[in-house]
Amino acid sequence: MVTSKLKKREMILVAEVKVARSFFERFFGLMGKKGLTSKDVLIFPDCNSIHTFFMRENIDVVFVSNSGVVTKIFHSLKPWKLLWPQKKAAHCIEMASNESKNLGIFEGDSLNCEGVF
């Protein structure tokens, strides 16, 4: 799986995020993982909706525009939920529950992930 850095301005938030590009990487995502940590951050390029079917834990879901602006954040989303397409969103970031708060990510923030947005 390809990795990149997630930044807010010039500050590195996550030194190594995984970028899900292949069918199987996108299909499985964080599904079935138990004990998610701050290192479990996954970016889905060209994705503005997700589901949490078969997830074992709550997750945070951050949607960003093509330019990297955070358009919507779902905190501590429970398993077996479906998020319909989000307006203005082009990409999706999944992470451990409450991790977006820990990283200081808020709606309207500008993020950067080399090679994606």
Secondary structure as GFF3:
##gff-version 3
##sequence-region A 1 117
A	DSSP	beta_strand	2	8	.	.	.	ID=ss1
A	DSSP	beta_strand	11	19	.	.	.	ID=ss2
A	DSSP	alpha_helix	23	28	.	.	.	ID=ss3
A	DSSP	beta_strand	42	44	.	.	.	ID=ss4
A	DSSP	beta_strand	50	51	.	.	.	ID=ss5
A	DSSP	beta_strand	59	64	.	.	.	ID=ss6
A	DSSP	beta_strand	70	77	.	.	.	ID=ss7
A	DSSP	beta_strand	82	83	.	.	.	ID=ss8
A	DSSP	beta_strand	91	96	.	.	.	ID=ss9
A	DSSP	alpha_helix	99	103	.	.	.	ID=ss10
A	DSSP	beta_strand	111	113	.	.	.	ID=ss11
###
